[in-house]
Amino acid sequence: MRITDRAIFDGANSNTQAARERHEKAAQQAATGVRVQHPWDDDVAYTPLVKRLLDIGNLVEPFSFRRLGAYGGQTVLEALAGARGTLANVHLIDKGLCLGLALLAITGYARERRTRPLWLALIVLLVLLLPDTAINTASYWSGAALFLALYRCVVREHWALAGLVGAAACTLRQNFMVVAVVFHASEETIRRIITPSARPHPELALTQRRWKKGQESRAAVSSP
């Protein structure tokens, strides 16, 4: 095979370009101290934390900003998937189990609202057809499942359980903390300020119930 001057020139040009890119990347890391710049950062930013948890048995990692900046809830969930398999199973929890839990929460609430089966099927289909925007193993569907559970706890007025679910959501990602705090603050404001004014007085409500029962009794007696 003959090596032409053109092939030698192209090879040298490609190697020079690659060396320039490596130099710029190294200079940027040295200047900013940030190693992970691209979104697909599981191998250097997330998966090692799961492996360390499985090897050591704790979440202590003082040399990782991602570990220090979060409570580690998503890491623990991913470790549950890797404990009986390999690190290739870390997506099993978020994109598998938590997706199913989110669908169950939607289905349960729709059945409580007596939603028609056709609309329920369309809603489930819409959720399943949502584009997958996940770029790493961080929390996505696990957060959606917990926030749906939080909403259902508030609707049912299970306040203690709502606090626990909100706290669990805060452990998954740092930005979930703002959502959980705003949600609980809004719910508390509505419950204390708006809702009492809309509710009738207890004595008035008791009178209304007695009046309704009296009407029903009179209607039953007067009916043939």
KOLFINU-356045 format. One record per residue: residue in three letters; x, y, z of N, C-alpha, C in turn. Coordinates in steps of 0.05 Angstrom, whole numbers, padded with zeros to 5 digits, always signed. Example, Ala and Ser with C-alpha at 12.3 -4.5 7.8 and 13.67 -1.06 7.14 Angstrom:
REM KOLFINU-356045
ALA+00264-00114+00156+00246-00090+00156+00264-00066+00156/SER+00257-00045+00142+00273-00021+00143+00258+00001+00157/
END
This chain:
REM KOLFINU-356045
MET+00017-00024+00000+00000+00000+00000+00018+00025+00000/ARG+00013+00043-00019+00029+00067-00022+00018+00089-00003/ILE+00036+00101+00011+00029+00124+00029+00036+00149+00014/THR+00016+00164+00007+00021+00189-00007+00026+00212+00011/ASP+00036+00234-00001+00040+00258+00015+00014+00269+00026/ARG-00007+00265+00011-00034+00274+00020-00042+00260+00046/ALA-00039+00233+00047-00046+00218+00070-00029+00226+00095/ILE-00003+00230+00090+00014+00239+00112+00006+00266+00122/PHE-00001+00284+00104-00010+00311+00113-00036+00310+00128/ASP-00055+00294+00118-00081+00292+00132-00077+00279+00160/GLY-00061+00259+00162-00056+00246+00188-00043+00265+00208/ALA-00024+00281+00198-00010+00300+00216-00030+00322+00224/ASN-00046+00331+00205-00066+00352+00212-00086+00342+00233/SER-00095+00316+00230-00114+00305+00249-00101+00302+00277/ASN-00077+00293+00278-00063+00290+00304-00059+00317+00317/THR-00052+00337+00301-00048+00364+00312-00074+00375+00324/GLN-00096+00371+00310-00122+00380+00320-00130+00366+00345/ALA-00125+00340+00347-00131+00325+00371-00114+00334+00394/ALA-00089+00338+00389-00071+00348+00410-00079+00375+00420/ARG-00088+00393+00402-00097+00419+00409-00122+00418+00427/GLU-00141+00399+00420-00165+00396+00436-00158+00385+00464/ARG-00140+00366+00466-00132+00356+00492-00119+00378+00509/HIS-00103+00394+00496-00090+00416+00511-00110+00436+00521/GLU-00130+00443+00504-00150+00462+00513-00167+00451+00536/LYS-00173+00425+00534-00189+00413+00555-00173+00412+00581/ALA-00148+00405+00580-00131+00404+00604-00128+00432+00616/ALA-00125+00452+00599-00122+00480+00609-00148+00489+00622/GLN-00171+00482+00611-00196+00489+00623-00200+00476+00650/GLN-00193+00450+00652-00196+00437+00678-00177+00448+00698/ALA-00153+00456+00690-00134+00467+00709-00143+00495+00718/ALA-00156+00510+00700-00165+00537+00706-00190+00538+00724/THR-00209+00520+00718-00235+00520+00732-00236+00500+00755/GLY-00220+00479+00754-00222+00458+00774-00245+00439+00770/VAL-00260+00442+00747-00283+00426+00741-00275+00405+00721/ARG-00278+00380+00728-00270+00358+00710-00292+00350+00692/VAL-00317+00350+00703-00340+00340+00688-00353+00363+00674/GLN-00352+00365+00648-00364+00387+00633-00386+00377+00615/HIS-00386+00352+00608-00406+00341+00590-00429+00328+00606/PRO-00452+00325+00595-00475+00315+00611-00474+00285+00617/TRP-00461+00269+00600-00461+00240+00605-00437+00234+00623/ASP-00442+00240+00649-00420+00239+00668-00424+00217+00689/ASP-00437+00196+00682-00442+00175+00702-00416+00162+00711/ASP-00398+00156+00692-00375+00140+00699-00355+00155+00718/VAL-00356+00182+00718-00338+00197+00734-00351+00212+00757/ALA-00378+00213+00757-00391+00230+00776-00412+00216+00793/TYR-00425+00195+00782-00448+00183+00796-00443+00153+00802/THR-00436+00138+00782-00432+00109+00786-00411+00102+00807/PRO-00388+00117+00808-00369+00110+00829-00380+00113+00857/LEU-00399+00132+00861-00411+00135+00888-00428+00110+00895/VAL-00441+00099+00875-00456+00074+00880-00438+00051+00886/LYS-00416+00049+00871-00396+00028+00876-00384+00031+00903/ARG-00378+00055+00911-00366+00059+00938-00385+00052+00960/LEU-00411+00058+00956-00431+00051+00976-00433+00021+00979/LEU-00432+00006+00956-00433-00023+00957-00408-00035+00969/ASP-00385-00022+00965-00360-00033+00975-00356-00026+01005/ILE-00361-00001+01012-00355+00008+01039-00379+00005+01058/GLY-00403+00011+01047-00427+00009+01064-00436+00035+01076/ASN-00424+00058+01068-00433+00084+01077-00431+00104+01055/LEU-00442+00128+01060-00443+00149+01040-00422+00171+01044/VAL-00402+00166+01061-00382+00186+01067-00363+00188+01044/GLU-00362+00212+01032-00343+00217+01010-00336+00247+01010/PRO-00316+00255+01026-00310+00283+01029-00297+00296+01005/PHE-00289+00280+00985-00275+00291+00962-00292+00293+00937/SER-00319+00290+00940-00337+00291+00918-00357+00314+00923/PHE-00357+00334+00906-00376+00356+00910-00405+00347+00906/ARG-00409+00329+00886-00436+00318+00881-00446+00303+00905/ARG-00429+00289+00919-00438+00275+00942-00443+00294+00966/LEU-00426+00314+00969-00429+00333+00991-00453+00351+00986/GLY-00461+00356+00961-00482+00374+00955-00510+00361+00955/ALA-00512+00336+00962-00538+00322+00963-00539+00304+00987/TYR-00563+00294+00992-00566+00276+01015-00562+00246+01007/GLY-00560+00240+00982-00553+00213+00973-00576+00194+00971/GLY-00600+00204+00969-00623+00185+00967-00623+00170+00941/GLN-00616+00183+00918-00616+00170+00893-00593+00149+00892/THR-00570+00156+00904-00548+00137+00905-00556+00111+00920/VAL-00571+00114+00941-00580+00090+00956-00599+00074+00939/LEU-00617+00086+00925-00636+00072+00908-00621+00057+00886/GLU-00601+00069+00874-00586+00056+00853-00569+00033+00864/ALA-00560+00036+00889-00545+00015+00901-00563-00010+00906/LEU-00589-00005+00911-00607-00028+00914-00608-00045+00889/ALA-00607-00031+00866-00607-00045+00840-00581-00059+00835/GLY-00559-00047+00843-00533-00059+00838-00525-00080+00858/ALA-00539-00081+00881-00532-00101+00901-00537-00130+00892/ARG-00558-00134+00876-00564-00161+00867-00555-00165+00838/GLY-00541-00146+00826-00533-00148+00799-00506-00134+00795/THR-00504-00117+00775-00480-00102+00769-00487-00072+00767/LEU-00467-00056+00763-00472-00027+00760-00487-00021+00734/ALA-00489-00040+00716-00505-00036+00692-00535-00035+00698/ASN-00543-00043+00723-00571-00044+00730-00580-00018+00744/VAL-00564+00003+00745-00571+00026+00761-00596+00040+00750/HIS-00601+00037+00724-00625+00050+00712-00651+00034+00719/LEU-00648+00011+00731-00671-00006+00736-00691+00007+00755/ILE-00680+00021+00775-00697+00033+00796-00712+00057+00784/ASP-00698+00076+00772-00710+00101+00764-00728+00097+00739/LYS-00718+00084+00719-00732+00081+00694-00750+00057+00693/GLY-00749+00040+00714-00766+00016+00715-00786+00017+00738/LEU-00775+00014+00762-00793+00013+00785-00807+00039+00791/CYS-00792+00061+00790-00805+00087+00796-00824+00096+00775/LEU-00818+00089+00750-00838+00094+00728-00864+00079+00733/GLY-00862+00054+00742-00886+00039+00748-00901+00051+00772/LEU-00886+00060+00792-00899+00073+00815-00913+00098+00808/ALA-00901+00114+00790-00914+00138+00781-00940+00132+00766/LEU-00939+00112+00749-00964+00104+00735-00985+00094+00754/LEU-00977+00079+00774-00997+00069+00794-01009+00093+00809/ALA-00993+00113+00816-01003+00136+00830-01023+00151+00813/ILE-01017+00154+00787-01035+00168+00769-01061+00152+00766/THR-01058+00126+00763-01082+00109+00759-01099+00109+00784/GLY-01087+00107+00808-01103+00107+00832-01118+00133+00837/TYR-01105+00155+00831-01119+00181+00834-01141+00184+00814/ALA-01136+00175+00789-01157+00176+00769-01181+00159+00776/ARG-01177+00136+00788-01199+00119+00796-01214+00132+00820/GLU-01200+00146+00838-01214+00160+00859-01231+00182+00848/ARG-01222+00195+00827-01238+00216+00814-01258+00205+00795/ARG-01260+00179+00793-01279+00166+00775-01275+00175+00746/THR-01250+00176+00738-01244+00183+00710-01252+00161+00691/ARG-01262+00168+00669-01270+00148+00649-01246+00131+00640/PRO-01250+00106+00635-01227+00089+00626-01213+00099+00602/LEU-01228+00111+00583-01215+00121+00559-01196+00143+00565/TRP-01204+00162+00582-01186+00184+00589-01162+00174+00605/LEU-01167+00154+00623-01145+00143+00638-01125+00129+00620/ALA-01135+00114+00601-01117+00101+00582-01100+00122+00566/LEU-01113+00144+00558-01099+00164+00543-01077+00178+00560/ILE-01084+00182+00586-01064+00194+00604-01040+00176+00608/VAL-01045+00150+00612-01023+00131+00616-01007+00129+00590/LEU-01020+00129+00568-01006+00128+00542-00989+00153+00538/LEU-00999+00176+00546-00984+00201+00543-00959+00200+00561/VAL-00962+00190+00585-00938+00188+00603-00917+00169+00591/LEU-00926+00147+00581-00907+00128+00569-00894+00138+00544/LEU-00907+00156+00530-00895+00167+00505-00880+00192+00509/LEU-00877+00201+00534-00861+00225+00539-00832+00220+00531/PRO-00819+00240+00519-00791+00236+00511-00773+00232+00535/ASP-00753+00215+00532-00734+00209+00553-00712+00231+00552/THR-00714+00249+00571-00694+00271+00573-00672+00265+00592/ALA-00671+00241+00604-00650+00235+00623-00623+00233+00609/ILE-00603+00247+00620-00576+00246+00609-00557+00232+00627/ASN-00566+00223+00650-00549+00208+00668-00567+00193+00688/THR-00556+00182+00709-00571+00166+00727-00582+00182+00751/ALA-00584+00208+00748-00596+00224+00769-00626+00219+00770/SER-00639+00231+00790-00667+00226+00795-00685+00239+00774/TYR-00703+00224+00763-00723+00234+00744-00750+00222+00752/TRP-00754+00197+00746-00780+00185+00752-00783+00179+00782/SER-00762+00176+00796-00764+00173+00825-00775+00199+00838/GLY-00766+00221+00828-00777+00247+00837-00806+00250+00830/ALA-00812+00243+00805-00840+00245+00796-00859+00228+00813/ALA-00850+00203+00820-00866+00185+00836-00870+00197+00864/LEU-00849+00208+00876-00852+00219+00903-00869+00244+00904/PHE-00867+00261+00884-00884+00285+00883-00913+00278+00878/LEU-00918+00258+00862-00946+00249+00859-00956+00237+00885/ALA-00940+00222+00899-00948+00212+00925-00952+00234+00945/LEU-00935+00255+00944-00939+00278+00961-00965+00292+00956/TYR-00972+00295+00931-00998+00308+00924-01022+00291+00935/ARG-01020+00265+00932-01042+00249+00941-01044+00249+00972/CYS-01021+00251+00985-01022+00252+01014-01036+00278+01023/VAL-01030+00300+01009-01042+00326+01016-01072+00325+01010/VAL-01080+00313+00988-01108+00311+00981-01123+00296+01002/ARG-01111+00274+01012-01124+00258+01033-01120+00269+01061/GLU-01105+00291+01064-01100+00304+01089-01085+00286+01108/HIS-01066+00271+01097-01047+00255+01113-01022+00272+01117/TRP-01022+00291+01136-01001+00311+01138-00975+00299+01147/ALA-00975+00281+01166-00950+00269+01175-00936+00254+01152/LEU-00952+00238+01138-00941+00223+01116-00931+00241+01093/ALA-00946+00264+01089-00937+00283+01069-00910+00295+01076/GLY-00905+00300+01102-00879+00310+01110-00857+00290+01105/LEU-00862+00264+01110-00842+00244+01105-00836+00241+01075/VAL-00857+00241+01059-00853+00239+01030-00838+00263+01019/GLY-00845+00287+01029-00830+00310+01020-00801+00310+01028/ALA-00795+00300+01052-00767+00297+01061-00752+00276+01044/ALA-00766+00255+01037-00754+00234+01019-00747+00246+00992/ALA-00765+00263+00981-00760+00275+00955-00736+00294+00956/CYS-00732+00307+00978-00709+00325+00981-00683+00311+00980/THR-00682+00285+00987-00657+00270+00987-00649+00262+00959/LEU-00667+00264+00940-00660+00254+00913-00643+00273+00897/ARG-00650+00298+00897-00635+00319+00882-00637+00345+00898/GLN-00616+00362+00893-00616+00387+00908-00639+00405+00900/ASN-00645+00407+00874-00666+00425+00865-00694+00416+00872/PHE-00697+00391+00882-00723+00382+00891-00730+00396+00918/MET-00710+00405+00932-00715+00418+00958-00733+00443+00955/VAL-00727+00459+00935-00742+00483+00931-00771+00476+00924/VAL-00775+00456+00907-00803+00448+00900-00818+00438+00924/ALA-00805+00421+00940-00819+00410+00964-00826+00432+00984/VAL-00807+00451+00989-00813+00473+01008-00835+00491+00998/VAL-00834+00498+00972-00855+00515+00961-00882+00501+00962/PHE-00883+00475+00956-00908+00460+00956-00919+00459+00984/HIS-00903+00453+01004-00913+00452+01032-00922+00479+01042/ALA-00907+00500+01035-00914+00527+01043-00940+00535+01031/SER-00944+00529+01005-00969+00536+00992-00993+00521+01004/GLU-00988+00496+01009-01010+00479+01020-01017+00489+01048/GLU-00997+00496+01064-01003+00506+01091-01018+00533+01090/THR-01010+00550+01071-01023+00576+01069-01052+00573+01061/ILE-01057+00555+01041-01084+00551+01033-01101+00538+01055/ARG-01089+00520+01070-01104+00506+01091-01111+00525+01114/ARG-01093+00543+01120-01098+00560+01143-01113+00586+01137/ILE-01111+00596+01113-01123+00622+01106-01147+00620+01089/ILE-01145+00605+01067-01166+00605+01047-01187+00584+01055/THR-01179+00560+01062-01198+00538+01067-01216+00544+01090/PRO-01207+00554+01114-01226+00559+01136-01248+00578+01129/SER-01242+00598+01113-01263+00617+01106-01284+00605+01087/ALA-01276+00584+01073-01294+00571+01055-01311+00549+01069/ARG-01301+00540+01092-01315+00519+01106-01336+00532+01124/PRO-01359+00519+01127-01380+00529+01145-01373+00525+01174/HIS-01385+00540+01191-01380+00537+01220-01389+00509+01228/PRO-01376+00497+01248-01384+00470+01256-01413+00468+01265/GLU-01423+00488+01280-01451+00488+01289-01469+00491+01265/LEU-01462+00508+01246-01478+00511+01222-01479+00486+01205/ALA-01456+00473+01203-01455+00447+01188-01472+00426+01202/LEU-01471+00425+01229-01488+00406+01243-01518+00412+01239/THR-01525+00438+01239-01553+00445+01234-01561+00438+01206/GLN-01544+00442+01187-01550+00435+01160-01554+00405+01157/ARG-01537+00389+01170-01540+00360+01168-01567+00351+01181/ARG-01573+00363+01204-01599+00356+01217-01622+00364+01200/TRP-01620+00388+01187-01642+00397+01170-01645+00378+01146/LYS-01623+00369+01135-01625+00351+01113-01637+00324+01121/LYS-01629+00314+01144-01641+00289+01154-01671+00292+01159/GLY-01679+00315+01170-01707+00320+01174-01723+00321+01148/GLN-01712+00334+01128-01725+00334+01102-01728+00306+01091/GLU-01707+00290+01093-01708+00262+01083-01729+00246+01098/SER-01731+00250+01125-01751+00236+01141-01779+00244+01133/ARG-01784+00270+01130-01810+00279+01122-01818+00269+01094/ALA-01798+00268+01076-01804+00259+01049-01810+00229+01050/ALA-01797+00214+01068-01803+00185+01069-01830+00180+01081/VAL-01839+00197+01101-01865+00193+01113-01887+00201+01094/SER-01883+00223+01080-01904+00233+01062-01907+00217+01037/SER-01886+00202+01030-01888+00187+01005-01906+00164+01008/PRO-01922+00156+00988-01941+00133+00991-01927+00107+00993/
END
